[in-house]
Amino acid sequence: MNIVSEGYNQNVKNMQLLNVLVADDHPIFVEGLSSVLSKPSGKFTCAINGVARTGAQVTEMMQRCQPDLLLLDLSLPESDGLKILPNVKKGSLKTRVLVMSTYDDPRLVRAAFKAGADGYMLKSGTKDELFWAIEEVINGHTFLGNGVALIDLRMIPGGSESAQPDKRFARKHGLTRREMEIMQYIGQALKNKDIAAKLYISDQTVSVHRKNIMRKLAVNNTASLIKIAFENNLV
């Protein structure tokens, strides 16, 4: 074995191995996905331990495989992805769920996150976006893919990017106007730097506000903030 091969094999050994379950009833898409994931990328390498073609099979295979990652199409026969998502998350707390869908309707995207999805990307995305999405959700972050939005900007009067804050929610939790603005953007799964750019403030300022919001709402992670935003119709 030459030095280059030894170095490559060592890099692969150092990568995190992810056990993956794919839930999709389109054989050609699954075949392409399998081909893409068979190649190590960045910090991880994927091993597809099963392919579920129906909602019932997802539930059954989840119990058997206990995967690190579930790649889920929402349009499954027998029982769609939105219906099985809550049970998937309840049955395996370690499993991260990345929805891969053809649908970009903000109402469906919000419903997926509310049901327990950790990330959402379109099937029209690139392989680089897929690897980025996997890395983000495996690291405990929320991922919103290109072309995916949690609100329909066309439905907002004047084309504004943020709806009016819920004053009752703000009063109940003692949130300031700025904290409510940031809370709404957090609900859209935006990161600190993106929120900072929209509000023309620094990343550090957003970080301070985020910590204050978490303290006031008694939560300790972004996923909980997003869930609260959904439940209170802030996005």
Order of alpha helices (4+ residues) and beta strands (2+ residues): alpha-beta-alpha-beta-alpha-beta-alpha-beta-alpha-beta-alpha-beta-alpha-alpha-alpha-alpha-alpha
